[in-house]
Protein backbone atom coordinates (compact mmCIF):
# COMPACT_ATOMS: atom_id res chain seq x y z
CA UNK A 1 0.00 0.00 0.00
CA UNK A 2 1.04 3.59 -0.52
CA UNK A 3 2.43 5.43 2.47
CA UNK A 4 0.42 8.08 4.33
CA UNK A 5 2.68 10.72 2.81
CA UNK A 6 1.93 9.50 -0.69
CA UNK A 7 -1.80 9.40 0.05
CA UNK A 8 -1.97 12.89 1.55
CA UNK A 9 -2.96 14.52 -1.73
CA UNK A 10 -5.97 12.29 -2.29
CA UNK A 11 -9.31 12.84 -0.60
CA UNK A 12 -10.90 10.45 1.88
CA UNK A 13 -13.53 9.16 -0.56
CA UNK A 14 -11.03 8.77 -3.40
CA UNK A 15 -8.44 7.04 -1.18
CA UNK A 16 -10.92 4.34 -0.16
CA UNK A 17 -12.77 4.21 -3.47
CA UNK A 18 -12.27 0.45 -3.78
CA UNK A 19 -14.00 -0.06 -0.41
CA UNK A 20 -16.95 2.13 -1.40
CA UNK A 21 -17.23 0.37 -4.77
CA UNK A 22 -17.31 -3.05 -3.08
CA UNK A 23 -19.98 -1.86 -0.63
CA UNK A 24 -22.09 -0.40 -3.45
CA UNK A 25 -21.70 -3.58 -5.49
CA UNK A 26 -22.92 -5.60 -2.53
CA UNK A 27 -25.82 -3.21 -1.92
CA UNK A 28 -26.81 -3.33 -5.58
CA UNK A 29 -26.67 -7.12 -5.71
CA UNK A 30 -28.82 -7.42 -2.59
CA UNK A 31 -31.36 -5.00 -4.06
CA UNK A 32 -31.43 -6.90 -7.34
CA UNK A 33 -31.92 -10.28 -5.64
CA UNK A 34 -34.24 -9.36 -2.76
CA UNK A 35 -35.93 -6.17 -3.97
CA UNK A 36 -36.30 -6.69 -7.75
CA UNK A 37 -39.19 -4.23 -7.84
CA UNK A 38 -36.68 -1.37 -7.55
CA UNK A 39 -34.73 -2.11 -10.78
CA UNK A 40 -38.04 -2.94 -12.47
CA UNK A 41 -39.31 0.51 -11.49
CA UNK A 42 -36.14 2.28 -12.64
CA UNK A 43 -36.22 0.45 -15.97
CA UNK A 44 -39.38 2.41 -16.83
CA UNK A 45 -37.36 5.65 -17.03
CA UNK A 46 -35.48 5.09 -20.26
CA UNK A 47 -35.12 7.00 -23.51
CA UNK A 48 -33.45 5.46 -26.56
CA UNK A 49 -32.24 2.60 -24.31
CA UNK A 50 -30.51 5.09 -21.99
CA UNK A 51 -31.51 5.09 -18.31
CA UNK A 52 -32.49 8.67 -17.42
CA UNK A 53 -31.55 8.33 -13.70
CA UNK A 54 -28.14 6.91 -14.63
CA UNK A 55 -27.59 9.60 -17.27
CA UNK A 56 -28.23 12.30 -14.64
CA UNK A 57 -25.84 10.63 -12.19
CA UNK A 58 -23.13 10.30 -14.84
CA UNK A 59 -23.49 13.99 -15.60
CA UNK A 60 -22.93 14.65 -11.90
CA UNK A 61 -19.79 12.54 -12.17
CA UNK A 62 -18.32 14.16 -15.26
CA UNK A 63 -19.21 17.87 -15.02
CA UNK A 64 -17.09 18.56 -11.88
CA UNK A 65 -14.08 16.93 -13.56
CA UNK A 66 -14.47 19.07 -16.66
CA UNK A 67 -14.30 22.20 -14.49
CA UNK A 68 -10.61 21.40 -13.95
CA UNK A 69 -9.79 21.48 -17.66
CA UNK A 70 -8.17 24.78 -18.66
CA UNK A 71 -7.89 25.15 -22.43
CA UNK A 72 -5.78 28.28 -21.99
CA UNK A 73 -3.01 25.90 -20.94
CA UNK A 74 -2.75 24.70 -24.55
CA UNK A 75 -0.72 27.85 -25.21
CA UNK A 76 2.07 26.10 -23.28
CA UNK A 77 2.07 23.11 -25.62
CA UNK A 78 5.56 23.94 -26.88
CA UNK A 79 7.17 23.90 -23.42
CA UNK A 80 7.35 20.10 -23.08
CA UNK A 81 6.84 18.79 -26.63
CA UNK A 82 8.60 15.46 -26.14
CA UNK A 83 6.58 14.74 -23.00
CA UNK A 84 3.39 15.38 -24.95
CA UNK A 85 4.55 13.10 -27.77
CA UNK A 86 5.00 10.32 -25.20
CA UNK A 87 1.51 11.01 -23.84
CA UNK A 88 -0.28 11.22 -27.19
CA UNK A 89 1.32 8.16 -28.79
CA UNK A 90 0.99 5.99 -25.68
CA UNK A 91 -2.63 7.00 -25.08
CA UNK A 92 -3.94 6.77 -28.62
CA UNK A 93 -1.65 4.56 -30.71
CA UNK A 94 -0.57 2.01 -28.10
CA UNK A 95 -2.98 1.77 -25.16
CA UNK A 96 -6.26 0.90 -26.97
CA UNK A 97 -4.56 -1.86 -28.96
CA UNK A 98 -2.63 -3.41 -26.08
CA UNK A 99 -5.87 -3.44 -24.08
CA UNK A 100 -7.63 -5.17 -26.96
CA UNK A 101 -4.85 -7.76 -27.34
CA UNK A 102 -4.53 -8.55 -23.64
CA UNK A 103 -8.30 -8.70 -23.08
CA UNK A 104 -8.87 -10.89 -26.13
CA UNK A 105 -6.11 -13.28 -25.03
CA UNK A 106 -7.60 -13.69 -21.56
CA UNK A 107 -11.31 -13.73 -22.43
CA UNK A 108 -11.02 -15.86 -25.57
CA UNK A 109 -8.06 -18.11 -24.76
CA UNK A 110 -7.22 -18.28 -21.05
CA UNK A 111 -10.87 -18.21 -19.92
CA UNK A 112 -12.44 -20.08 -22.82
CA UNK A 113 -13.43 -23.04 -20.61
CA UNK A 114 -14.84 -20.76 -17.90
CA UNK A 115 -16.62 -17.88 -19.64
CA UNK A 116 -19.14 -18.49 -22.46
CA UNK A 117 -18.16 -16.96 -25.80
CA UNK A 118 -21.03 -14.46 -25.90
CA UNK A 119 -20.25 -13.19 -22.40
CA UNK A 120 -16.52 -13.05 -23.20
CA UNK A 121 -17.36 -10.83 -26.19
CA UNK A 122 -19.27 -8.45 -23.91
CA UNK A 123 -16.38 -8.30 -21.44
CA UNK A 124 -14.02 -7.58 -24.32
CA UNK A 125 -16.25 -4.68 -25.40
CA UNK A 126 -16.07 -3.19 -21.90
CA UNK A 127 -12.28 -3.54 -21.88
CA UNK A 128 -12.08 -1.79 -25.26
CA UNK A 129 -14.11 1.14 -23.93
CA UNK A 130 -11.70 1.46 -20.99
CA UNK A 131 -8.66 1.21 -23.26
CA UNK A 132 -9.90 3.99 -25.53
CA UNK A 133 -10.57 6.40 -22.65
CA UNK A 134 -7.36 7.61 -20.96
CA UNK A 135 -7.67 9.61 -17.76
CA UNK A 136 -9.15 13.11 -17.69
CA UNK A 137 -9.36 14.21 -14.05
CA UNK A 138 -7.76 11.78 -11.59
CA UNK A 139 -4.42 12.30 -13.34
CA UNK A 140 -4.25 15.62 -11.47
CA UNK A 141 -4.22 13.61 -8.24
CA UNK A 142 -1.65 11.08 -9.45
CA UNK A 143 0.54 13.88 -10.80
CA UNK A 144 0.34 15.73 -7.48
CA UNK A 145 1.30 12.59 -5.54
CA UNK A 146 4.43 12.18 -7.69
CA UNK A 147 5.26 15.92 -7.64
CA UNK A 148 4.57 16.11 -11.36
CA UNK A 149 4.93 19.31 -13.35
CA UNK A 150 1.52 21.08 -12.91
CA UNK A 151 1.78 23.03 -16.18
CA UNK A 152 2.59 19.91 -18.19
CA UNK A 153 -0.23 17.98 -16.50
CA UNK A 154 -2.72 20.73 -17.40
CA UNK A 155 -1.61 20.70 -21.04
CA UNK A 156 -1.71 16.93 -21.41
CA UNK A 157 -5.21 16.77 -19.89
CA UNK A 158 -6.53 19.61 -22.08
CA UNK A 159 -5.11 18.14 -25.30
CA UNK A 160 -6.24 14.66 -24.29
CA UNK A 161 -9.83 15.90 -23.94
CA UNK A 162 -9.69 17.41 -27.41
CA UNK A 163 -8.31 14.18 -28.88
CA UNK A 164 -11.09 12.17 -27.23
CA UNK A 165 -13.63 14.16 -29.25
CA UNK A 166 -12.22 12.90 -32.55
CA UNK A 167 -10.44 9.62 -31.72
CA UNK A 168 -12.65 7.78 -29.23
CA UNK A 169 -15.46 6.75 -31.58
CA UNK A 170 -13.24 5.61 -34.51
CA UNK A 171 -10.95 3.56 -32.24
CA UNK A 172 -13.83 1.92 -30.37
CA UNK A 173 -15.65 1.28 -33.64
CA UNK A 174 -12.55 -0.29 -35.22
CA UNK A 175 -11.75 -2.60 -32.31
CA UNK A 176 -15.35 -3.66 -31.70
CA UNK A 177 -15.86 -4.15 -35.43
CA UNK A 178 -12.91 -6.53 -35.87
CA UNK A 179 -14.20 -8.42 -32.82
CA UNK A 180 -17.49 -9.08 -34.58
CA UNK A 181 -19.44 -6.94 -32.11
CA UNK A 182 -22.40 -5.09 -33.57
CA UNK A 183 -21.93 -1.33 -33.26
CA UNK A 184 -24.89 1.06 -33.01
CA UNK A 185 -22.92 3.97 -34.45
CA UNK A 186 -25.53 6.61 -33.78
CA UNK A 187 -25.75 5.62 -30.11
CA UNK A 188 -21.95 5.69 -29.88
CA UNK A 189 -21.76 9.19 -31.37
CA UNK A 190 -24.62 10.45 -29.21
CA UNK A 191 -22.93 9.02 -26.10
CA UNK A 192 -19.78 11.02 -26.81
CA UNK A 193 -21.83 14.17 -27.38
CA UNK A 194 -23.88 13.61 -24.23
CA UNK A 195 -21.08 12.55 -21.90
CA UNK A 196 -18.03 14.42 -23.29
CA UNK A 197 -18.96 17.32 -25.54
CA UNK A 198 -21.79 18.75 -23.44
CA UNK A 199 -20.14 18.48 -19.98
CA UNK A 200 -16.81 19.66 -21.44
CA UNK A 201 -18.55 22.67 -22.95
CA UNK A 202 -20.46 23.30 -19.70
CA UNK A 203 -17.23 23.11 -17.71
CA UNK A 204 -15.47 25.53 -20.06
CA UNK A 205 -18.44 27.93 -20.02
CA UNK A 206 -18.57 27.81 -16.21
CA UNK A 207 -14.83 28.52 -16.00
CA UNK A 208 -15.10 31.52 -18.33
CA UNK A 209 -18.16 33.09 -16.68
CA UNK A 210 -17.19 32.52 -13.05
CA UNK A 211 -13.55 33.52 -13.57
CA UNK A 212 -14.69 36.71 -15.28
CA UNK A 213 -17.04 37.59 -12.41
CA UNK A 214 -15.19 36.31 -9.34
CA UNK A 215 -11.61 35.70 -10.45
CA UNK A 216 -9.47 32.61 -11.07
CA UNK A 217 -8.54 32.16 -7.43
CA UNK A 218 -12.22 31.93 -6.41
CA UNK A 219 -12.98 29.51 -9.24
CA UNK A 220 -10.12 27.11 -8.52
CA UNK A 221 -9.98 27.32 -4.71
CA UNK A 222 -13.63 27.88 -3.77
CA UNK A 223 -16.00 26.93 -6.62
CA UNK A 224 -14.39 23.67 -7.78
CA UNK A 225 -13.94 22.29 -4.22
CA UNK A 226 -17.71 22.63 -3.71
CA UNK A 227 -18.06 19.66 -6.06
CA UNK A 228 -15.36 17.56 -4.38
CA UNK A 229 -17.74 14.81 -3.27
CA UNK A 230 -20.33 15.16 -6.04
CA UNK A 231 -18.38 13.01 -8.53
CA UNK A 232 -17.85 10.17 -6.05
CA UNK A 233 -21.48 10.31 -4.87
CA UNK A 234 -22.75 10.15 -8.45
CA UNK A 235 -20.41 7.25 -9.19
CA UNK A 236 -21.43 5.22 -6.15
CA UNK A 237 -25.16 5.71 -6.75
CA UNK A 238 -24.63 4.69 -10.37
CA UNK A 239 -22.89 1.51 -9.23
CA UNK A 240 -25.77 0.60 -6.93
CA UNK A 241 -28.20 0.94 -9.84
CA UNK A 242 -25.94 -1.05 -12.21
CA UNK A 243 -25.53 -3.93 -9.77
CA UNK A 244 -29.22 -3.96 -8.90
CA UNK A 245 -29.77 -4.87 -12.55
CA UNK A 246 -26.92 -7.40 -12.44
CA UNK A 247 -27.76 -8.94 -9.04
CA UNK A 248 -28.62 -12.52 -9.98
CA UNK A 249 -25.91 -12.64 -12.66
CA UNK A 250 -23.24 -11.69 -10.11
CA UNK A 251 -24.57 -14.21 -7.58
CA UNK A 252 -24.37 -16.94 -10.22
CA UNK A 253 -20.85 -15.95 -11.42
CA UNK A 254 -18.98 -14.07 -8.63
CA UNK A 255 -15.56 -15.28 -9.83
CA UNK A 256 -16.02 -13.35 -13.08
CA UNK A 257 -15.24 -10.08 -11.28
CA UNK A 258 -11.76 -11.41 -10.44
CA UNK A 259 -11.28 -12.84 -13.93
CA UNK A 260 -12.07 -9.45 -15.50
CA UNK A 261 -9.74 -7.63 -13.11
CA UNK A 262 -6.65 -9.64 -14.06
CA UNK A 263 -6.19 -8.41 -17.67
CA UNK A 264 -7.16 -4.87 -16.65
CA UNK A 265 -4.44 -4.79 -13.99
CA UNK A 266 -1.82 -6.21 -16.37
CA UNK A 267 -2.76 -3.59 -18.96
CA UNK A 268 -2.46 -0.77 -16.42
CA UNK A 269 1.08 -1.72 -15.42
CA UNK A 270 2.10 -2.27 -19.05
CA UNK A 271 0.90 1.12 -20.27
CA UNK A 272 2.49 2.93 -17.34
CA UNK A 273 5.90 1.38 -17.98
CA UNK A 274 5.69 1.97 -21.73
CA UNK A 275 5.33 5.73 -21.19
CA UNK A 276 7.54 5.93 -18.09
CA UNK A 277 10.49 4.04 -19.58
CA UNK A 278 10.09 5.86 -22.90
CA UNK A 279 10.41 9.13 -20.99
CA UNK A 280 13.48 7.73 -19.23
CA UNK A 281 15.04 6.76 -22.59
CA UNK A 282 14.46 10.32 -23.82
CA UNK A 283 16.06 11.66 -20.61
CA UNK A 284 12.97 13.62 -19.64
CA UNK A 285 12.79 14.81 -16.01
CA UNK A 286 10.80 12.85 -13.46
CA UNK A 287 8.15 15.59 -13.11
CA UNK A 288 7.28 14.99 -16.78
CA UNK A 289 7.78 11.21 -16.89
CA UNK A 290 5.53 10.43 -13.91
CA UNK A 291 2.37 12.22 -15.12
CA UNK A 292 3.06 10.99 -18.67
CA UNK A 293 2.87 7.43 -17.37
CA UNK A 294 -0.08 8.09 -15.09
CA UNK A 295 -2.50 9.55 -17.65
CA UNK A 296 -2.44 6.45 -19.84
CA UNK A 297 -2.37 3.97 -16.97
CA UNK A 298 -5.44 5.58 -15.39
CA UNK A 299 -8.78 5.49 -17.20
CA UNK A 300 -11.60 7.93 -17.88
CA UNK A 301 -13.80 5.22 -16.40
CA UNK A 302 -16.80 7.55 -16.06
CA UNK A 303 -16.94 7.85 -19.85
CA UNK A 304 -16.39 4.11 -20.32
CA UNK A 305 -19.21 3.26 -17.91
CA UNK A 306 -21.54 5.82 -19.51
CA UNK A 307 -20.93 4.57 -23.06
CA UNK A 308 -21.22 0.92 -22.00
CA UNK A 309 -24.62 1.62 -20.44
CA UNK A 310 -25.82 3.61 -23.48
CA UNK A 311 -24.59 1.17 -26.12
CA UNK A 312 -24.96 -2.21 -24.41
CA UNK A 313 -27.36 -1.64 -21.50
CA UNK A 314 -27.27 -1.69 -17.71
CA UNK A 315 -27.41 -5.48 -17.52
CA UNK A 316 -24.62 -6.11 -20.06
CA UNK A 317 -21.27 -7.76 -19.49
CA UNK A 318 -19.63 -4.70 -21.08
CA UNK A 319 -20.98 -2.49 -18.30
CA UNK A 320 -19.73 -4.90 -15.63
CA UNK A 321 -16.25 -4.89 -17.20
CA UNK A 322 -16.05 -1.09 -17.07
CA UNK A 323 -17.18 -1.13 -13.44
CA UNK A 324 -14.38 -3.57 -12.58
CA UNK A 325 -12.08 -0.92 -14.04
CA UNK A 326 -13.39 1.43 -11.33
CA UNK A 327 -12.85 -1.24 -8.69
CA UNK A 328 -9.14 -1.73 -9.39
CA UNK A 329 -8.30 1.89 -10.28
CA UNK A 330 -7.21 3.38 -6.95
CA UNK A 331 -5.14 0.55 -5.42
CA UNK A 332 -3.33 -0.07 -8.70
CA UNK A 333 -2.64 3.61 -9.33
CA UNK A 334 -1.40 4.16 -5.78
CA UNK A 335 0.99 1.27 -6.35
CA UNK A 336 2.27 2.99 -9.50
CA UNK A 337 2.63 6.25 -7.56
CA UNK A 338 4.83 4.39 -5.07
CA UNK A 339 6.91 2.91 -7.91
CA UNK A 340 7.31 6.30 -9.57
CA UNK A 341 8.40 7.96 -6.34
CA UNK A 342 10.91 5.22 -5.56
CA UNK A 343 12.50 5.41 -9.02
CA UNK A 344 12.88 9.19 -9.14
CA UNK A 345 16.68 8.76 -9.12
CA UNK A 346 16.45 7.22 -12.61
CA UNK A 347 15.75 10.67 -14.07
CA UNK A 348 17.73 13.89 -14.47
CA UNK A 349 16.90 16.55 -11.90
CA UNK A 350 16.94 19.51 -14.30
CA UNK A 351 13.48 20.32 -15.72
CA UNK A 352 13.32 20.27 -19.54
Buried (B, 14 or more C-beta within 10 A) or exposed (E): EBEEEBBEBBBEBBBBBBEBBBBBBEBBBBBBEEEBEBBEEBEEEBEEEBBEEBBBBBBBBBBBBBBBBBBEBEEBBEBBEBBBBBBBBBBBEBBBBBBBBBBBEBBBEEBEEEBEEEBBBBBBBBBBBBBBBBBBBBBBBBBBBBBBBBEBBBBBBBBBBEBBEEBBBEBBBBBBEEBEBEBBEEBBBBBBEBBBBBBBEBBBEBBEEBBEEEEEEEBBEEBBEEBEBBBBBBBBBBBBBBBBBBBEBBEEBEEBBEBBBBBBBBBBBBBBBBBBBBBBEBEBBBBBBBBBBBBBBBBBBBBBBBBBBBBBBBBBBBBBBBBBBBBBBBBBBBBBBBBBBEBBEEBEEEEB
